[in-house]
């Protein structure tokens, strides 16, 4: 029975893409010297439109990573993917960090910093242009990217929001056409 549970747990773990964005050592000075704690920012996604970020803190690095992974899995959000890229241009903000996400044509790849790339890869994007403005602090950048991803809406969501039929929206919808100047 225990072997079956372990096999199931490993099977669940293989479905998720998990990446460590940052590990930080924090020192607290006490009477006998210094005490060290560790924090970890973890990204977890299924590579098909679900992604989450978790922040774990513990006395040891592996424990901080485990806690961050659990939080990342528990707080996943659904993001739209259209032709392997983001549906439209968007800016996400958190604190002093701003992150710009632009649709890219097929074959471009993910042009991003390591922090932004880990989130986009875990979400399942293959072609995206990004730029981080302001601070490069990984805590703020991660939250700004998640803000940008939460602001995205698919053509179907756009049609519902504007009260039109999806059939009316899709013929005029071309990913990145306005950005690249190929559309009208």
Secondary structure per residue as TSV (DSSP state, phi and psi in degrees):
chain	resnum	aa	ss	phi	psi
A	1	X	-	360.0	-44.6
A	2	X	H	-64.1	-36.5
A	3	X	H	-64.7	-37.6
A	4	X	H	-64.5	-40.9
A	5	X	H	-63.7	-43.7
A	6	X	H	-63.0	-40.8
A	7	X	H	-63.5	-41.6
A	8	X	H	-65.2	-40.7
A	9	X	H	-64.1	-42.6
A	10	X	H	-65.5	-37.3
A	11	X	H	-62.6	-43.1
A	12	X	H	-62.6	-40.9
A	13	X	H	-65.2	-32.1
A	14	X	H	-72.6	-19.3
A	15	X	T	-73.8	-19.4
A	16	X	S	-105.5	144.2
A	17	X	E	-95.5	118.7
A	18	X	E	-121.7	129.9
A	19	X	E	-133.5	142.4
A	20	X	E	-91.4	119.3
A	21	X	E	-84.8	-47.1
A	22	X	E	-154.0	144.9
A	23	X	E	-126.2	133.1
A	24	X	E	-128.2	138.0
A	25	X	E	-100.7	129.2
A	26	X	E	-115.9	127.7
A	27	X	E	-105.7	134.3
A	28	X	E	-118.1	123.3
A	29	X	E	-86.3	123.2
A	30	X	E	-124.4	179.7
A	31	X	T	-55.4	-42.0
A	32	X	T	-86.7	-2.1
A	33	X	E	141.8	-139.6
A	34	X	E	-111.4	143.2
A	35	X	E	-113.3	133.5
A	36	X	E	-107.9	135.5
A	37	X	E	-123.9	161.0
A	38	X	E	-127.9	143.6
A	39	X	E	-121.5	148.6
A	40	X	E	-139.1	138.1
A	41	X	E	-106.6	122.4
A	42	X	E	-121.4	139.8
A	43	X	E	-112.4	135.4
A	44	X	E	-133.8	133.5
A	45	X	E	-154.6	166.0
A	46	X	-	-100.5	-0.3
A	47	X	S	76.3	7.0
A	48	X	S	-134.4	30.2
A	49	X	S	109.0	4.8
A	50	X	E	-120.3	132.0
A	51	X	E	-150.1	146.3
A	52	X	E	-146.1	158.0
A	53	X	E	-126.4	137.9
A	54	X	E	-132.4	150.2
A	55	X	E	-122.8	116.5
A	56	X	E	-114.4	143.8
A	57	X	E	-130.1	135.5
A	58	X	E	-163.2	176.2
A	59	X	S	-78.2	-17.7
A	60	X	S	-130.5	150.8
A	61	X	H	-61.2	-49.4
A	62	X	H	-59.4	-36.9
A	63	X	H	-68.8	-38.5
A	64	X	H	-63.9	-40.4
A	65	X	H	-65.5	-42.3
A	66	X	H	-61.9	-45.1
A	67	X	H	-63.8	-42.1
A	68	X	H	-63.5	-38.5
A	69	X	H	-64.4	-43.1
A	70	X	H	-61.4	-43.2
A	71	X	H	-66.7	-38.0
A	72	X	H	-64.5	-41.7
A	73	X	H	-67.3	-35.8
A	74	X	H	-74.1	-25.3
A	75	X	T	-113.5	43.0
A	76	X	-	-81.0	146.6
A	77	X	E	-121.8	156.2
A	78	X	E	-91.0	129.6
A	79	X	-	-124.2	143.9
A	80	X	-	-79.6	137.1
A	81	X	-	-123.2	124.9
A	82	X	B	-123.6	115.7
A	83	X	T	55.4	35.9
A	84	X	T	78.5	7.8
A	85	X	B	-135.0	178.4
A	86	X	-	-74.9	147.3
A	87	X	S	-66.0	-29.7
A	88	X	S	-159.2	169.1
A	89	X	-	-65.8	135.8
A	90	X	E	-151.5	149.8
A	91	X	E	-121.4	127.5
A	92	X	E	-108.4	142.5
A	93	X	E	-130.9	143.3
A	94	X	E	-156.3	121.9
A	95	X	T	58.9	-129.5
A	96	X	T	-88.4	-1.4
A	97	X	E	-93.7	135.3
A	98	X	E	-126.6	136.8
A	99	X	E	-126.5	125.6
A	100	X	E	-100.9	128.6
A	101	X	E	-116.9	126.5
A	102	X	E	-122.9	142.2
A	103	X	E	-64.4	149.9
A	104	X	-	-132.1	152.5
A	105	X	-	-72.7	157.2
A	106	X	T	-57.7	137.7
A	107	X	T	95.5	-6.2
A	108	X	-	-72.6	-41.8
A	109	X	-	88.8	-178.4
A	110	X	E	-95.8	108.1
A	111	X	E	-96.2	100.5
A	112	X	-	-160.4	164.2
A	113	X	-	-71.1	168.1
A	114	X	H	-60.4	-38.9
A	115	X	H	-65.1	-48.8
A	116	X	H	-69.8	-39.8
A	117	X	H	-60.0	-41.0
A	118	X	H	-62.0	-38.1
A	119	X	H	-70.7	-46.1
A	120	X	H	-66.3	-37.7
A	121	X	H	-64.8	-43.5
A	122	X	H	-64.9	-31.8
A	123	X	H	-75.5	-28.0
A	124	X	T	110.0	15.7
A	125	X	-	-82.2	142.1
A	126	X	-	-115.5	-24.4
A	127	X	S	-136.7	102.0
A	128	X	E	-147.7	140.4
A	129	X	E	-105.0	132.6
A	130	X	E	-134.3	161.3
A	131	X	E	-150.0	130.2
A	132	X	E	-97.7	124.6
A	133	X	E	-115.1	148.8
A	134	X	E	85.7	-130.4
A	135	X	-	-80.0	153.8
A	136	X	-	-108.5	15.0
A	137	X	-	-58.9	121.1
A	138	X	H	-60.6	-31.5
A	139	X	H	-61.5	-48.3
A	140	X	H	-73.1	-37.4
A	141	X	H	-64.1	-43.4
A	142	X	H	-60.7	-44.5
A	143	X	H	-69.2	-32.8
A	144	X	H	-68.6	-39.7
A	145	X	H	-64.3	-43.5
A	146	X	H	-63.8	-36.2
A	147	X	H	-62.4	-43.7
A	148	X	H	-63.9	-43.6
A	149	X	H	-65.6	-34.9
A	150	X	H	-71.4	-23.3
A	151	X	H	-80.8	-15.9
A	152	X	-	-67.5	145.8
A	153	X	-	-138.0	139.8
A	154	X	-	-75.1	166.2
A	155	X	H	-57.2	-35.4
A	156	X	H	-65.3	-43.8
A	157	X	H	-65.4	-37.6
A	158	X	H	-63.3	-42.9
A	159	X	H	-62.6	-42.5
A	160	X	H	-64.6	-43.9
A	161	X	H	-64.0	-38.3
A	162	X	H	-89.0	-4.8
A	163	X	T	77.1	27.4
A	164	X	-	-112.5	169.0
A	165	X	-	-78.0	148.3
A	166	X	H	-63.9	-34.7
A	167	X	H	-63.9	-30.7
A	168	X	H	-76.4	-30.9
A	169	X	H	-82.2	-42.5
A	170	X	H	-62.0	-38.7
A	171	X	T	-61.9	-30.0
A	172	X	T	-93.8	-0.8
A	173	X	-	-95.1	118.3
A	174	X	-	-134.3	120.4
A	175	X	T	-60.4	119.4
A	176	X	T	75.2	7.8
A	177	X	H	-61.3	-41.2
A	178	X	H	-67.8	-34.9
A	179	X	H	-69.7	-43.4
A	180	X	H	-88.3	-8.6
A	181	X	T	78.5	16.1
A	182	X	-	-94.2	-12.5
A	183	X	-	-103.1	-166.8
A	184	X	-	-105.0	360.0
